[in-house]
Amino acid sequence: MIKKICSLLLLLLLCTKGEGAEKLSVFVSILPQKYFAEQIGGDRVTVSVLVEKGRDPHTFEPLPGQMAGLARAQGYFSIGLPFEKSLLPRISKLNPSMKIFAVDESVDKIFPSSDHEEENHSEKEHHHDSGADPHVWNSPAEAEVIARNMRDALIELDPSGKDEYLQAFEALSFRLKSLDEELKALFSDRKGASFLVFHPGWAYLARTYGLRGVAIEVDGKEPKASDIAKIIEEARENNVKVIFISPQFSKKSASVIAEAVGAAVKEANPLAEEWEKNLRAVASAIAESAK
């Protein structure tokens, strides 16, 4: 009888320990990364994001509470954003045991020219990532590379969860491939179509589906009057009907251009957390504007 009671108590303790087991803690830079990490990590992982909704990655500085969280985290997933260059050495010093994974590794990067053209040279023409467009997550094909890197990182951090991470990644990969096919069909008769954006956040989408994105702002700077005049002329030539703006930026210049060419202004957020839903909506809006 005593043996039975002891066995039951031991089983209860083991179950309690399993249910209350501490989750793996990882940090990501932006909300789209959080979406991918949670899709793969599921209940085994707690994902914290640095650039929260409403914050601008171009001027980002971590809050004290975020630094405290980084001091306890097991992993950090970087994605090639400029602020990471100064932040990563700081957090490595703060938390030497934390592993840092560059989840943009193996993505074929785009290197924009200075003429406001979004779609441009690929990484194969360069020897390093300096100056690369960092918005690598806004294309299903590149998103799959990022997700695969996250899967491998999570397995390294938590080997006991390998089967769960592999299974979750396969489910996500299937959805990404399905979305890619959907967007190929959407843009099949719009090859070479131009769309105008304020902030250059959609170059990877443009490259993947044969579009031509023209950015008003480059390197976080408002365009000069001469640039605006050139963009207005180009917008008229290409019969631009919509200008897409990011909620993180002022829409002053976009409004001036829109009024001059008779175009509407619509929001397209490259940092939205609901990545799949957002990309589908933005792609549909771009396709509609290119009719």
Buried (B, 14 or more C-beta within 10 A) or exposed (E): EEEEEEEEEEEEEEEEEEEEEEBBBBBBBBBBBBBBBBBBBBEBBBBBBBBBEEBBBBEBEBEEEBBEBBEEBBBBBBBBBEBBEEBBEEBBEEBEEBBBBBBBBEBBBBBBEEEBBBBBEEBEEEEEBEEBBBBBBBBBBBBBBBBBBBBBBBBEBBEEBEEBBBEBBEEBBEEBEEBBEBBEEBBEEBEEBBBBBBBBBBBBBBBBBBBBBBBBBBEEEBBEEEBBEBBBEBBEEBBBBBBBBBBBBEBEBBBBBBEBBEBEBBBBBBBBBEBBEBBBBBBEBBBEBBE
